[in-house]
């Protein structure tokens, strides 16, 4: 079920309004420091449209996306999906829906129980975890449970010649494509055989319907048509689930037809969906779908709608459908927060503004649907299209901070729907509350892995996300909607730590957000111990606002959870490696050595305790020294796109705004920003790491990779946690956080002019 957004609030431009945390509707008009400008309106249309995407030729790594949060369509240079073979194998041309999931047949009848192993938990005996020893040793049950269900592509829609074949690319010239962010229209123009063609592609905002308008004499003459093809599912699944090989039990059944429309039922194994095709020209069947041709007119319009259930409402006219698109995007850009860097002398300002604008657009398409988003959103598949709950804030926490709580509300319903299953998972582990798995599909089942079952930093996430919604919206309504979710998540945070008396430990078994530690021996990661306490303290505040007494068990845990460990005046990533900094700063690890015991790589997540959140027990002086040591000694080659905004958030809270901006522009493989605002996901393979898989099907990535320098392999063309984390960092830097002083506290005092409005301060 789609969670419809609430009405967007239009805020006066340029007023530098920041909503006061915890007081719904309250706003403070603030006296601005030199970095910010008061009384100068942000021209939102100018802000957005100066970052329209324009391509003059095919970029094989950057097809353009349109979508509505529920349906995503990836277009080539023609505005359709005509020349899929001209794009990187990691940038497939897909039509993906939040509800479009498929499972291969399961003749062995594997169930979740077949993927469980008994794991020793100190103090609790053996407990069932969906834990493999290694990917190399996975069983047939593990493989099936990991791969199913998976996302698949609903259709491929592209130009065809009269014989039904793909047009000759050598006949294509004069290509130009522009995505108008303000109106949501993708306009593509080119010549084919010397004859001009113009295509306007849009996505309906409230229906999973693609809208296409073509203007060309080639349409009138019948020299170009449009094929709507319904593929099967490729066995590889990642990154491209498309197959036209005709494998599996599949069918296309025409439910109704007319000269200008078809209503089809598509079945692949046990998966079924419906599709309606309506055009101003002729619509005819073909074995793999439908063929749309003109009727003597140079103009051809087409609507292709996809539905999980059989259509009950008639299609709108093309004119009415197209007219609904631009107002939707106008409301999107005029609502919520905005930041404008016009007048800045720092040469990076325009590029940061571009990244911010495009990230909002891409996140609205890929990270604001009715399910928590997968890391590649609706663009392609990784990990079989399943979503990783520990990534949800990096995708979506920016939304309430930017005054767009309605975007996050859409996926929060998944937690409410799956609360009974999360309670059952906690009970299976002998603890209270709700236990949220890491890698799941819409059904919420664990996916076997040597790593995923031991990650626990996703457990406080529902509390964080609910708190951000409360601070940004209607306090009473949000509290009523999510109180049970917050309560159940906090019960887990209080009961899972192990120990008695005055100290309780997190782990083992535990793998922290910095994933290169063994589950069996890791204890008390700095970020996790603070995040668990932050979640409990926030949940207690929720109870008090409801007039309920504090929970004694939560207060006991707040007092007993182990403190963040230190050594030599620095915070340790994990308490269980007290010599971490001694090893990391030694000659053995200097120069970013590749030795497996040099664990100064992957996410420097210990810094999140004073960045992602404001950890109550964190000493800023110790954290500042720790940050400096990370900056000097961390091997950034094996980091991910969200690490750089995360580091910026810590730098901002430490009063280092120059560093904060510098991190956003770190020259690293996973911090490259393409013409459409997407960032790649690149694996560094130079480490002899026996803990973390870096390539291949183990991580859910297809073997089709392209080289990206020595020791690097590109694993995906986009990674949407990069976009969401950038927006989260900029919200904190421009809108501030609880206790921050001055305006735009995360930006430097010189070189930057920051006009900001509508932000909710971060906690």
Secondary structure as GFF3:
##gff-version 3
##sequence-region A 1 763
A	DSSP	beta_strand	17	19	.	.	.	ID=ss1
A	DSSP	beta_strand	27	29	.	.	.	ID=ss2
A	DSSP	alpha_helix	44	49	.	.	.	ID=ss3
A	DSSP	beta_strand	53	55	.	.	.	ID=ss4
A	DSSP	beta_strand	64	67	.	.	.	ID=ss5
A	DSSP	beta_strand	71	75	.	.	.	ID=ss6
A	DSSP	three_ten_helix	84	86	.	.	.	ID=ss7
A	DSSP	beta_strand	95	97	.	.	.	ID=ss8
A	DSSP	beta_strand	101	102	.	.	.	ID=ss9
A	DSSP	three_ten_helix	112	115	.	.	.	ID=ss10
A	DSSP	beta_strand	117	121	.	.	.	ID=ss11
A	DSSP	beta_strand	125	129	.	.	.	ID=ss12
A	DSSP	three_ten_helix	135	137	.	.	.	ID=ss13
A	DSSP	alpha_helix	140	147	.	.	.	ID=ss14
A	DSSP	beta_strand	150	151	.	.	.	ID=ss15
A	DSSP	beta_strand	156	160	.	.	.	ID=ss16
A	DSSP	three_ten_helix	169	171	.	.	.	ID=ss17
A	DSSP	beta_strand	172	180	.	.	.	ID=ss18
A	DSSP	beta_strand	185	192	.	.	.	ID=ss19
A	DSSP	beta_strand	195	203	.	.	.	ID=ss20
A	DSSP	beta_strand	209	215	.	.	.	ID=ss21
A	DSSP	alpha_helix	217	220	.	.	.	ID=ss22
A	DSSP	beta_strand	225	229	.	.	.	ID=ss23
A	DSSP	beta_strand	232	233	.	.	.	ID=ss24
A	DSSP	beta_strand	242	243	.	.	.	ID=ss25
A	DSSP	beta_strand	250	258	.	.	.	ID=ss26
A	DSSP	beta_strand	261	268	.	.	.	ID=ss27
A	DSSP	beta_strand	271	279	.	.	.	ID=ss28
A	DSSP	beta_strand	282	286	.	.	.	ID=ss29
A	DSSP	beta_strand	289	293	.	.	.	ID=ss30
A	DSSP	beta_strand	299	307	.	.	.	ID=ss31
A	DSSP	alpha_helix	318	334	.	.	.	ID=ss32
A	DSSP	beta_strand	338	340	.	.	.	ID=ss33
A	DSSP	alpha_helix	349	366	.	.	.	ID=ss34
A	DSSP	three_ten_helix	383	385	.	.	.	ID=ss35
A	DSSP	beta_strand	387	388	.	.	.	ID=ss36
A	DSSP	three_ten_helix	389	391	.	.	.	ID=ss37
A	DSSP	alpha_helix	392	396	.	.	.	ID=ss38
A	DSSP	alpha_helix	398	401	.	.	.	ID=ss39
A	DSSP	alpha_helix	405	417	.	.	.	ID=ss40
A	DSSP	alpha_helix	419	428	.	.	.	ID=ss41
A	DSSP	beta_strand	439	440	.	.	.	ID=ss42
A	DSSP	three_ten_helix	452	454	.	.	.	ID=ss43
A	DSSP	alpha_helix	461	472	.	.	.	ID=ss44
A	DSSP	alpha_helix	475	496	.	.	.	ID=ss45
A	DSSP	alpha_helix	526	545	.	.	.	ID=ss46
A	DSSP	alpha_helix	552	560	.	.	.	ID=ss47
A	DSSP	beta_strand	566	567	.	.	.	ID=ss48
A	DSSP	beta_strand	570	571	.	.	.	ID=ss49
A	DSSP	alpha_helix	580	584	.	.	.	ID=ss50
A	DSSP	three_ten_helix	587	589	.	.	.	ID=ss51
A	DSSP	three_ten_helix	605	609	.	.	.	ID=ss52
A	DSSP	alpha_helix	620	633	.	.	.	ID=ss53
A	DSSP	three_ten_helix	636	638	.	.	.	ID=ss54
A	DSSP	alpha_helix	641	653	.	.	.	ID=ss55
A	DSSP	alpha_helix	657	664	.	.	.	ID=ss56
A	DSSP	three_ten_helix	669	671	.	.	.	ID=ss57
A	DSSP	beta_strand	681	684	.	.	.	ID=ss58
A	DSSP	three_ten_helix	696	699	.	.	.	ID=ss59
A	DSSP	beta_strand	706	707	.	.	.	ID=ss60
A	DSSP	beta_strand	712	716	.	.	.	ID=ss61
A	DSSP	alpha_helix	720	735	.	.	.	ID=ss62
A	DSSP	beta_strand	755	757	.	.	.	ID=ss63
A	DSSP	beta_strand	759	760	.	.	.	ID=ss64
###
